[in-house]
Amino acid sequence: MREAKSKYHFRNEVRKSLKPRVEELKFSLHRITRSPLSLIGLTLILVFATVAILAPQLAPPKRLYEPYQIPRDGYAATPQPPSTEHVFGTTEGQYDIYYGVIWGTRTAFRIGFMVVGATMLIGLFLGSLAGYYGGLVDEVIMRLVDIFMSIPTLILAMAIVTALGHSLDNVVKALIIVGWPIYARLIRGEILQIREEDYVSAARAVGCPNALIILKHILPNSVYPMLILASLDIGAVVLVAAALSFLGLGAPVGYADWGQMVSFARNWIVGPPQNPLAYWHTITIPGLFMLFFVLGWNLLGDAFRDILDPRLRRR
Amino acid sequence: MLKLIEIKDLKTNFYTYEGIVQALDGINLSMREGEILGLVGETGCGKSVTALSILRLIRPPGKIEAGEVILRLQDESSQSKDPIDLLDQTEPLMQKVRGNEVSMIFQEASEALNPVYSVNNQVSESFLLHRQKELCRDVLKKIEQDLGKATSFLRRIILKMERRIYLRMRENPSSSWLAILSFLPIVRSYKRRMVNQARIESIELLRILGIPHPEEVVRRYPHQLSGGMQQRIVIAMALACSPTLLIADEPTSNLDVTIQAQILDLLQGLREKLKTSILFITHDLGVVAEICERAAVMYAGHIVEVAPVHPLFRKPLHPYTQGLLKSVPRPGEKGRLQSIEGNVPNLIHPPPGCRFHPRCPSVMAKCSERKPALRETEQGRFVACYLHHQETEKNDT
């Protein structure tokens, strides 16, 4: 009897302590569902996430030890139109488009999350050091940022991939090296502004050590713009990776990657003169996947801004 | 009465693009234990810079150039009872002094509270930083109680683990072993007991400060509170560890008169209860007359007059103080309000000698040559003006 009562009491306590969080979560969901655009963005990303998770069920790999390798049906160059065997048809070299885009979703998420996660961490670390301490630290880090930003993104990424060797991992590394300066600069600007706030002086007056001030008082107030940029960036990064793949610098031939699918279609964008749209599926289908992926993240980024930014949240 | 804090020849400069702003030029000030000292002066005369310099919170481009801030520490754990010079101490020691020995109430309550944390979070911060041992002791008591009640085997094991961690923490709160533990995902939930204890202390503190329904208030965020309530929370943050010196930087200037009176009552009550000395910075002479025992008048980075409040208001000695008091409207008095001629000097190129001499109605030749020292003219009255120095010199001879 006593046991049961104490269990009930415990559950009540947990519920009570979680109540404000649950309410905030409800409010966030309400914000998202109120605007149709963010709802579309959320749906798109959820659909892509489902596709990525269910890839082995949607397109069972023939060779289990290398599921990312697109199966090919012969070696003929001319793409085949959609049929019952190949739902989206085949592209140059008889690679199955359906299989390629489904498994390519996984690649896209992987590139997006890895690149944005790493650039965010590096940018956050260097940006907060530069912003908080100022002086020489700031000068050194920011000049480094300037150097990186003065070289065109794609060219620098190409140079790095070429130097490291052609592979998807190297594309990710190149994009991280190219991407962090924007985050560092953004976070530094925010911190410069927040560090002058009275509540930071108040924290210092209470005797907070520097690390605690940065982590607890400054960063939570300055990460929102970065989170929004990051959600927009996941889409953008996938596009840049596709561009590198298109140029032949990305994944090995036959690897499930949207950029590579587009690059296969390079010679088949326009068909023979009597039937210019004969090979439409080779470029359109991977293109649409990319379009919706990027669109989804962009719309979701806007939704994040509405929810996360405390200055816009309660409007 | 013992001297709690003594500021000697404090100089603080700001290195800006236009030049060096000499914000404080040799401040001398001392406070006795349990005293409320008013620091009066117009905007930009260096009141807040004095406060920040005491705590060494001046940020670049500002720099404390010279001087001493001698503070008598009250903490039992400190090795020596001797007063220390805050300007000579290392940063980690300053972090122990800030919030624990000397704390500060900031001018804008709404801006001194971090918008992303609840009240509880901000008030307990001070406890978690400076009162770890006391918190550990209370937490250990709770764990013992729970151990007495706990019946299930697993729960007992968890409680015993927690007891070991807290015993270790009570001995040495800053051990590296604990720092590692606090990064491990599930293990670090042991901290929750500490946080809960700090929360209980915060609620208790808010209750002492006369805030209604403190259990409700600690859950709120700063934007959900009224201005007066925010100011009380800021005061609570400063008082959490019962400091010996509280620096109140215009704590009432943005509040309604009624709330202002409540806050003043609160501060006065605290002084009696906790024996805290208060350095009360304000430009409101009425407030000074209300709660301070002594007042120091500042002008352009100099202290021009220090005196007990009643003699100061009845018979101001320094021409600036006289001007200041004349420019306060009094009910029942007719005629134009007088103001002091001229403007506050630019502190990049301050006037030589006494910084007030270009505006002074009774200026003399030597005023622009040398800065007059702050000298005692009557019992407890100090003034930095040649007019009164002459009188004392005559009296001496």
Chai-1 contact restraints between the chains, C-beta under 6 A:
chainA,res_idxA,chainB,res_idxB,connection_type,confidence,min_distance_angstrom,max_distance_angstrom,comment,restraint_id
A,D198,B,F106,contact,1.0,0.0,6.0,A-B,restraint_1
A,D198,B,E108,contact,1.0,0.0,6.0,A-B,restraint_2
A,D198,B,E111,contact,1.0,0.0,6.0,A-B,restraint_3
A,D198,B,A112,contact,1.0,0.0,6.0,A-B,restraint_4
A,Y199,B,A112,contact,1.0,0.0,6.0,A-B,restraint_5
A,Y199,B,L113,contact,1.0,0.0,6.0,A-B,restraint_6
A,Y199,B,N114,contact,1.0,0.0,6.0,A-B,restraint_7
A,A202,B,F106,contact,1.0,0.0,6.0,A-B,restraint_8
A,A202,B,A112,contact,1.0,0.0,6.0,A-B,restraint_9
A,R204,B,L57,contact,1.0,0.0,6.0,A-B,restraint_10
A,A205,B,L55,contact,1.0,0.0,6.0,A-B,restraint_11
A,A205,B,R98,contact,1.0,0.0,6.0,A-B,restraint_12
A,A205,B,M104,contact,1.0,0.0,6.0,A-B,restraint_13
A,V206,B,G99,contact,1.0,0.0,6.0,A-B,restraint_14
A,V206,B,S126,contact,1.0,0.0,6.0,A-B,restraint_15
A,G207,B,Q95,contact,1.0,0.0,6.0,A-B,restraint_16
A,G207,B,R98,contact,1.0,0.0,6.0,A-B,restraint_17
A,G207,B,G99,contact,1.0,0.0,6.0,A-B,restraint_18
A,G207,B,L129,contact,1.0,0.0,6.0,A-B,restraint_19
A,P209,B,Q95,contact,1.0,0.0,6.0,A-B,restraint_20
A,H217,B,N114,contact,1.0,0.0,6.0,A-B,restraint_21
A,P220,B,V116,contact,1.0,0.0,6.0,A-B,restraint_22
A,N221,B,V116,contact,1.0,0.0,6.0,A-B,restraint_23
